[in-house]
Each structure stands twice: as structure tokens, then as C-alpha cells.
Amino acid sequence: MQSKVTFSKETYANVWPEMKALVDEQWKEVPNFGGGESANVDTAMYEAVDKTGAMRVYCVRLDGELKGYAVFFLTPSFETT
């Protein structure tokens, strides 16, 4: 049986419970960036930004299991006036 890889846009609220485990794993891999047992994510801030529509979360899944993600915040350009 062939594995199925999917890429999708998801909401922070829906994916955070799964994303938390990956965030904590990645946090431990960065020696000078925290290195604690788990990341101290301001979930209330992420939820607030997500509700405004100014956040995009893209996920990659293998057979339905979250394997990676990218989070983008939509803001006006800081380089144009």
C-alpha cells in the first residue's frame, strides 16, 4: 500500500493540538533558543490572530498524521510606504 502525502491550509485552532507535539520536539533541538522541556507558546495570541484571518497555517501529513507545518502572519509590507 502506498503512503499518501497531503498538503493543506488549516486553521490554528484545528491543528494546534497535533502541532503542539511537533513544536515541543523542535524546541528541544535548538540548544540556544530555549532548550526546555516544552516551548512556551502564547496560544491566546495565536488564537486571536487566527480569528482575524491574518494567519495562515500550512500542513503536510503522511497518511493523515501531521509531519510538518509552516505558519505565516499576513501584515502590510514593512518595506513600502
C-alpha positions in Angstrom: 0.0 0.0 0.0 1.4 3.4 -1.0 1.5 6.2 1.6 -0.5 9.3 1.0 1.1 12.7 1.4 -1.2 15.7 1.6 -0.5 19.4 1.8 -3.3 21.6 3.2 -4.2 25.0 4.6 -5.6 24.5 8.1 -6.7 26.7 10.9 -4.5 27.2 14.0 -7.5 26.2 16.2 -7.9 22.9 14.4 -4.3 21.9 14.1 -2.8 23.2 17.4 -3.5 20.0 19.4 -1.5 18.0 16.9 1.1 20.7 16.3 2.0 21.1 20.0 3.9 17.8 20.0 6.0 18.8 16.9 6.7 22.3 18.4 8.0 20.7 21.6 10.2 18.3 19.7 11.6 21.1 17.6 12.1 23.3 20.7 14.4 20.6 22.3 16.5 20.5 19.1 17.6 24.2 19.3 20.2 24.4 22.0 20.4 28.2 22.5 16.8 29.1 21.8 15.2 27.7 24.9 16.0 24.0 25.2 13.5 23.5 27.9 11.1 20.6 28.1 8.5 22.4 26.1 8.0 25.6 24.2 6.2 28.5 25.9 3.8 29.4 23.1 1.4 32.3 23.6 -1.6 30.3 22.4 -4.0 33.1 23.3 -2.2 35.4 20.9 -2.1 32.8 18.1 -5.8 32.2 18.6 -6.6 35.9 18.5 -4.5 36.4 15.3 -6.1 33.3 13.7 -9.6 34.7 14.3 -8.7 37.9 12.5 -7.8 35.9 9.4 -4.2 37.3 9.5 -2.6 33.9 9.9 -2.0 31.1 7.5 -1.1 27.6 8.7 0.0 25.1 6.0 0.4 21.4 7.0 2.0 18.3 5.5 0.5 15.0 6.5 1.5 11.4 5.8 -1.4 9.1 5.9 -3.3 11.7 7.9 -0.6 12.2 10.6 0.8 15.7 10.9 4.5 15.7 9.9 5.3 19.3 9.3 3.8 22.8 9.2 4.6 26.4 8.3 2.9 29.4 9.9 2.7 32.8 8.2 1.4 36.1 9.5 -0.2 38.5 7.0 0.9 42.1 7.5 1.4 45.2 5.4 4.8 45.4 3.9 7.4 47.0 6.2 9.5 48.0 3.1 7.0 50.1 1.2 5.4 53.4 2.2 
